[in-house]
Amino acid sequence: MTTQPPAPAAPEQPLVLARTDGRVGRLTLNRPRAINALNHPMVTALHEQLTAWAADPAVAAVVVTGAGERGLCAGGDIRFFHDDAKVGGAGARAFFGAEYRLNHLVSSYPKPYVAVMDGLVLGGGVGISAHGSVRVVTERSAVGMPETTIGFVPDVGGSWLLAHAPGELGTHLALTAGQLTGPDALHCGLADHFVPGARLPGFTAALADLEPADAVARFAEDAGPAPLAEQRDWIDACYAADTVEEIVARLLAAGLPEAKEAAELIGAKSPTALKVTLAALRRARELPSLAAALNQEYRVSLAGLSSPDFVEGIRAQVVDKDRNPRWSPATLAEVSAAEVARHFAPLGAGRELGLPTGPA
């Protein structure tokens, strides 16, 4: 009896697929089993390819999509953050620096940057899409910043985006970790155009030959009403308060089931992350640019790595999946002003992110 030699292993696919097609460069995040969650090699590959195409006269625009059927990008690879934070966080610090520089490059890209925000677009996925110049959502889009659920704070420019949403909608979304539908993303300023899922293949194919504005004119449709827009009255009234405690009190006193549900969602989040998030959004409103917000977020993120809630939140949601985080401190009242302020303290010479902070 003879034995056959083992079949050669299939070559590993790149984590980011890059190719030119007519007038466009196409970037595809290629971790479909992880809903294209970002890791450091992916961020590096995106930055390098975008930089090369910015200088290539044959590439007139860039389009970014995600492999698979589940979404563009579900965020950062948080299992990595969990493990790295437990051993000092050096890898996470390097990742944040590279990721935020990529977010800034996207926001300032010299050519049309078309982000196809289909399916899940969370956390880091927002950072590589919602800062682009042509942002497309569908009826399948679910866009959000879920960081408070894992004891962290909205980053990747999320504090800037949410701080500039209409009224207090961004505060509501940040504290509850809520997700936006396509119409809501348009209303909140995180997207520009609605293309039905059935028309998406035609739209992305047309970009090989058409200017993005012409492709949008051909394929985009009216998204319909934004559900969040109809709730502005109670959201603005409740979230205009100066503290998380007062926001929760107003939500509970509003007498509305939606407000009560929001209070319950907030009550399950990390008290420290909630207070730092509110401070970050309020501060972001006064900053001159996205770059300034990213510089602030870098300080906040590095401080957050040393918080026990970051590791604990990921443990509860992703590692053990018991959905029962034990926050420390456990209540809003126990989170001191000094602890909140610690997250915004200067890092010192040579340690800041250091993006140039001109007007947006």
C-alpha atoms as one frame of an Amber mdcrd trajectory, in Angstrom:
protein
   0.000   0.000   0.000   1.371   3.382  -0.957   0.589   6.604   0.785   0.024
   9.854  -0.976   2.100  12.841   0.119   0.080  15.468   1.989  -1.520  18.092
  -0.191   0.332  21.389  -0.110  -1.211  23.934   2.178  -3.200  26.618   0.430
  -1.238  29.861   0.272  -2.357  32.386   2.825  -4.274  35.312   1.417  -3.022
  38.812   2.234  -4.949  40.492   5.036  -5.492  43.490   2.759  -6.087  42.923
  -0.950  -4.945  45.770  -3.188  -5.391  46.111  -6.934  -6.025  48.730  -9.559
  -9.084  48.526 -11.776  -9.457  51.147 -14.465  -9.238  54.516 -12.768  -9.511
  53.290  -9.172  -7.426  51.528  -6.584  -9.399  48.873  -4.721  -8.624  47.965
  -1.113 -10.399  44.994   0.455 -10.045  44.099   4.129  -9.579  40.340   4.007
 -10.322  38.742   7.382 -13.937  37.714   6.753 -14.078  35.168   9.590 -13.193
  38.000  12.019 -15.514  40.458  10.221 -12.309  42.073   8.957 -11.144  43.182
  12.417  -8.027  45.319  12.134  -4.604  44.287  13.347  -1.300  46.123  13.086
  -0.158  44.513   9.799  -3.465  45.508   8.193  -3.118  49.108   9.356   0.439
  49.215   8.023  -0.604  47.740   4.676  -3.464  50.231   4.299  -1.241  53.197
   5.116   1.502  52.120   2.736  -0.858  51.426  -0.171  -2.798  54.649   0.289
   0.457  56.604   0.389   1.636  54.965  -2.831  -1.646  55.571  -4.650  -1.764
  59.197  -3.529   1.349  59.763  -5.646   0.229  57.588  -8.582  -1.344  59.637
 -11.413  -2.981  56.482 -12.811  -5.127  56.150  -9.673  -7.877  58.764  -9.604
  -9.809  57.439  -6.589  -9.736  54.704  -3.947 -12.576  52.405  -2.884 -12.494
  50.437   0.385 -14.645  47.349   1.000 -14.697  44.349   3.322 -14.503  40.681
   2.334 -17.408  38.404   3.206 -21.067  39.091   3.858 -20.995  40.390   7.432
 -19.510  43.842   7.220 -16.758  46.254   6.314 -14.961  45.972   9.659 -16.026
  45.037  13.191 -13.270  47.140  14.806  -9.860  46.364  16.197  -8.660  42.904
  17.142  -9.667  43.201  20.768  -8.385  39.790  21.840  -4.938  41.139  21.003
  -5.609  44.243  23.140  -6.733  42.034  26.025  -3.596  39.909  25.952  -1.224
  42.811  25.295  -2.648  45.049  28.021  -2.018  42.284  30.548   1.708  42.385
  29.744   2.201  46.129  29.676   0.456  47.308  26.497   3.488  48.119  24.330
   1.950  46.458  21.282  -1.354  48.241  21.792   0.392  51.603  22.130   2.174
  51.032  18.826  -1.073  49.932  17.196  -2.983  53.003  18.369  -0.295  55.324
  17.028  -0.325  53.631  13.616  -4.122  53.422  13.494  -4.733  57.071  14.377
  -2.181  58.191  11.789  -4.086  56.091   9.244  -7.360  57.750  10.295  -5.757
  61.142   9.751  -4.464  60.088   6.326  -7.968  58.993   5.330  -9.418  62.342
   6.431  -6.873  64.319   4.429  -6.564  62.023   1.416  -5.913  64.022  -1.762
  -8.139  61.864  -3.971 -11.739  60.694  -3.586 -11.832  58.023  -0.885 -14.945
  55.870  -1.276 -15.828  53.840   1.826 -18.482  51.153   1.376 -20.010  50.952
   4.862 -22.121  47.844   4.307 -22.956  45.530   7.223 -21.124  45.962  10.521
 -18.933  49.063  10.756 -17.776  49.360  14.350 -14.936  51.076  16.196 -11.839
  50.883  14.017 -14.098  50.260  11.019 -15.559  53.725  11.558 -12.039  55.144
  11.621 -11.187  53.865   8.136 -14.539  54.849   6.613 -16.347  57.761   8.259
 -13.404  60.132   7.739 -13.463  59.500   3.990 -14.805  61.891   1.366 -17.453
  59.557  -0.149 -19.166  57.426   2.508 -21.833  54.984   1.364 -24.279  53.080
   3.570 -26.951  50.482   2.788 -30.040  49.051   4.481 -27.695  46.494   6.087
 -25.398  49.066   7.697 -24.916  48.980  11.464 -22.477  51.736  12.414 -21.309
  52.362  15.945 -18.686  52.986  18.586 -19.140  50.171  21.155 -16.137  51.011
  23.351 -17.905  51.736  26.653 -19.173  48.139  26.623 -15.589  46.894  26.981
 -14.434  49.538  29.465 -12.862  51.776  26.832 -13.589  55.162  25.222 -14.532
  56.018  21.600 -11.365  56.547  19.587 -10.242  56.485  15.891 -11.712  59.999
  15.671 -15.022  58.758  17.039 -15.037  61.409  19.755 -14.808  64.080  17.027
 -17.546  62.530  14.872 -19.951  62.006  17.753 -19.248  65.413  19.282 -20.343
  67.012  15.998 -23.501  64.959  15.462 -26.753  66.965  15.695 -27.690  68.021
  19.214 -26.832  65.380  21.776 -27.261  62.359  19.503 -23.540  61.659  19.641
 -23.515  61.697  23.438 -26.418  59.240  23.456 -24.631  56.923  21.028 -21.298
  57.102  22.851 -22.670  56.376  26.323 -25.097  53.622  25.270 -22.753  52.134
  22.625 -25.701  52.300  20.247 -25.597  51.397  16.575 -26.772  53.568  13.689
 -28.833  52.403  10.771 -27.916  53.698   7.338 -30.412  56.580   7.538 -29.227
  57.411  11.076 -25.588  57.445   9.944 -26.525  59.930   7.237 -28.432  62.094
   9.716 -25.556  62.065  12.221 -22.916  63.010   9.654 -21.070  59.686   9.560
 -22.118  58.919   5.970 -23.024  60.767   2.781 -25.031  58.501   0.469 -27.432
  55.553   0.560 -27.068  52.801  -2.047 -29.410  49.792  -1.658 -27.557  46.527
  -1.193 -28.906  45.144  -4.446 -27.305  48.050  -6.329 -23.991  47.935  -4.496
 -22.181  45.592  -6.940 -23.125  47.868  -9.829 -22.004  50.932  -7.910 -18.588
  49.560  -6.967 -18.031  48.213 -10.494 -18.928  51.589 -12.028 -16.169  53.291
 -10.059 -13.640  51.734 -12.454 -14.862  54.103 -15.166 -16.832  56.896 -13.496
 -16.000  59.734 -11.180 -17.368  58.827  -7.719 -19.835  61.729  -7.903 -21.214
  60.362 -11.176 -21.449  56.823  -9.806 -23.287  58.143  -6.742 -25.703  60.070
  -8.969 -26.454  56.882 -10.893 -26.883  54.436  -8.013 -27.759  56.314  -4.791
 -31.344  56.566  -3.561 -33.316  58.300  -0.816 -32.575  56.556   2.472 -35.898
  57.424   4.060 -36.411  58.823   7.565 -33.787  58.481  10.304 -35.322  56.880
  13.417 -33.022  58.806  15.763 -34.103  62.145  14.324 -37.588  61.547  15.696
 -36.176  61.150  19.229 -34.159  64.361  19.356 -36.407  66.079  21.892 -35.851
  63.716  24.803 -32.276  62.899  23.811 -31.240  66.546  23.692 -33.000  67.332
  26.954 -31.487  64.404  28.858 -27.953  64.344  27.509 -27.331  68.079  27.786
 -26.557  67.533  31.477 -23.005  68.093  32.689 -22.482  64.734  34.398 -23.268
  61.116  33.640 -25.157  60.882  36.931 -27.463  63.743  35.933 -27.944  62.288
  32.453 -29.093  58.982  33.954 -31.386  60.804  36.383 -32.984  62.752  33.543
 -33.426  59.592  31.465 -35.194  57.824  34.326 -37.404  60.851  34.966 -38.373
  61.292  31.316 -41.230  58.798  31.526 -40.436  57.252  28.149 -39.611  53.593
  27.503 -36.822  54.576  25.120 -35.236  56.804  27.762 -35.543  54.100  30.421
 -33.886  51.605  28.086 -31.039  54.074  27.469 -30.533  54.477  31.226 -30.348
  50.712  31.625 -27.810  50.403  28.825 -25.645  53.097  30.394 -25.945  51.415
  33.778 -24.278  48.276  32.411 -21.212  50.114  31.117 -17.905  50.847  32.836
 -18.428  53.847  35.158 -14.904  55.090  34.481 -15.279  54.743  30.714 -18.603
  56.587  30.836 -17.184  59.587  32.676 -14.079  59.767  30.496 -16.221  59.421
  27.359 -18.466  62.324  28.334 -15.410  64.480  29.081 -13.794  63.486  25.769
 -16.855  64.457  23.736 -17.310  67.763  25.523 -13.631  68.579  25.002 -13.738
  67.484  21.353 -16.434  70.075  20.637 -13.913  72.780  21.491 -10.995  71.361
  19.513 -10.020  72.860  16.133  -9.747  69.688  14.069  -9.955  65.930  13.797
  -6.175  65.805  14.227  -6.470  67.550  17.577  -9.137  65.043  18.622  -6.923
  62.122  17.574  -4.070  63.574  19.638  -6.426  63.751  22.602  -7.705  60.223
  21.982  -4.149  58.902  21.971  -3.647  60.221  25.502  -6.999  58.802  26.584
  -6.357  55.419  24.995  -2.936  54.995  26.554  -4.358  55.893  29.957  -7.182
  53.427  29.354  -4.733  50.590  28.807  -3.783  50.851  32.468  -7.390  50.729
  33.642  -8.562  47.354  34.974 -11.881  47.865  33.195 -10.369  47.488  29.711
  -9.104  43.953  30.295 -12.190  43.074  32.322 -14.609  44.360  29.682 -12.987
  42.316  26.924 -12.887  39.272  29.180 -16.605  39.514  29.874 -17.694  40.238
  26.300 -15.234  38.297  24.150 -13.004  35.910  26.105 -15.250  34.256  28.701
 -18.456  35.696  27.191 -20.262  35.684  30.535 -21.499  39.261  29.852 -20.964
  40.007  33.529 -18.103  42.486  33.869 -16.935  43.432  37.336 -16.066  47.092
  36.952 -13.584  48.810  39.263 -14.756  51.147  40.619 -18.247  49.739  40.349
 -20.299  52.948  40.555 -20.269  56.379  38.980 -20.011  58.019  42.392 -16.700
  56.245  43.044 -15.027  57.588  39.869 -13.090  60.668  40.959 -12.462  63.821
  38.972  -8.745  63.098  39.317  -9.169  59.709  37.643 -10.999  61.305  34.723
  -8.375  64.047  34.425  -5.594  61.432  34.380  -6.784  60.291  30.943  -6.170
  63.729  29.413  -2.785  64.472  30.991   0.136  65.246  28.659   2.337  62.248
  27.910   5.584  64.201  27.792   8.085  65.143  25.124   8.509  62.531  22.403
   5.563  60.456  23.567   2.590  62.337  22.107   0.897  61.342  18.845   1.843
  64.748  17.493  -0.483  65.194  14.510  -0.574  68.781  13.166  -3.682  70.446
  14.561  -4.837  73.103  12.124  -8.524  73.868  11.510 -10.680  70.972  10.322
